[in-house]
Amino acid sequence: HYVTVRLELMVSEEGIESEEAKQGLKEGLEFAKNMRMLKAGQRWRQAYRLAPLSLSLNYNLGLSAEFFGRFKEALAVYEKAGTVNKGSNRLITSSIKRVSILMKENRRLDMQMRNR
């Protein structure tokens, strides 16, 4: 069965001091809105190098990894975003839960396919 999930991007520039990193966040958001997630991830990764404590950049990088099915990477990035965040964040919490479930389901499917 299929499940449609609406993934929300983070747009806050909090934690970003560099104008170049702010521009990278914005450009990544524009690419993502146009479903160009590879380019979005590239721009966020470049911006992240300048602003590694940005919650938005950390979270959006996790979202990019999740989009491409790199769930282990996505989980690690979401967990890092959780440590960058000063308190609880609904998007991070739900993303960690969602990716953990996807990883569990993928392991189960893999086991079923191996037992054929």
C-alpha positions in Angstrom: 0.0 0.0 0.0 1.0 3.6 -0.5 1.1 6.3 2.0 1.4 10.0 1.1 3.4 12.0 3.5 3.7 15.8 3.2 7.3 16.8 4.2 7.7 20.3 5.6 10.9 22.3 5.0 12.5 24.6 7.6 13.0 28.2 6.4 14.4 29.9 9.5 17.7 31.7 9.2 18.3 31.4 12.9 21.9 30.3 13.6 23.1 31.5 10.2 25.3 34.6 10.3 27.0 34.3 7.0 25.1 36.0 4.1 26.5 33.3 1.8 25.0 30.5 4.0 21.6 32.4 4.2 21.6 32.6 0.4 22.4 28.9 0.2 19.4 28.1 2.5 17.1 30.2 0.3 18.4 28.8 -3.0 18.0 25.2 -1.6 14.4 26.0 -0.7 13.7 27.3 -4.2 15.2 24.1 -5.7 13.2 22.0 -3.3 9.9 23.8 -4.1 10.6 22.9 -7.8 11.3 19.2 -6.9 15.0 19.6 -7.7 16.1 17.9 -4.5 19.5 17.0 -5.6 20.4 20.6 -6.3 18.6 21.6 -3.0 20.8 19.2 -1.0 23.9 20.5 -2.7 23.2 24.1 -1.8 22.2 23.2 1.8 25.4 21.2 2.2 27.5 24.1 1.0 25.6 26.4 3.4 26.0 23.9 6.2 29.8 24.2 6.0 29.4 27.9 6.9 26.7 27.4 9.5 26.8 23.9 11.0 24.6 25.1 14.0 21.7 26.0 11.8 18.6 24.0 12.7 17.1 24.6 9.3 20.2 23.5 7.4 20.6 20.4 9.5 16.9 19.4 9.2 16.7 20.1 5.5 19.8 18.0 4.8 18.1 15.2 6.7 15.0 15.7 4.6 17.1 15.6 1.4 18.7 12.3 2.5 15.3 10.9 3.4 13.9 11.9 0.0 16.5 9.8 -1.8 16.0 6.8 0.5 19.2 7.2 2.5 17.3 6.6 5.7 20.4 5.8 7.9 22.0 9.1 6.9 18.7 10.9 7.3 18.2 9.6 10.9 21.8 10.6 11.8 21.2 14.1 10.5 17.8 14.5 12.1 19.3 13.4 15.4 22.1 15.9 15.0 19.5 18.6 14.3 17.8 17.5 17.6 21.1 18.3 19.4 21.4 21.7 17.7 17.9 22.5 18.7 17.5 24.1 22.2 14.2 22.4 23.0 11.7 20.1 21.5 10.8 20.5 17.8 7.7 18.8 16.3 9.3 18.4 12.8 12.5 16.8 14.1 10.6 14.5 16.5 8.2 13.4 13.8 11.0 13.0 11.2 13.1 10.8 13.6 10.0 8.6 14.3 9.0 8.4 10.6 12.5 7.4 9.4 12.9 4.9 12.2 9.7 3.2 11.1 10.8 3.3 7.4 14.1 1.7 8.4 12.4 -1.0 10.4 9.9 -1.7 7.5 12.8 -1.9 5.0 14.7 -4.4 7.2 11.5 -6.5 7.5 11.0 -6.4 3.7 14.7 -7.3 3.2 14.3 -10.3 5.5 11.2 -11.5 3.7 12.9 -11.2 0.3 15.9 -13.2 1.5 13.7 -16.0 2.9 12.0 -16.6 -0.5 
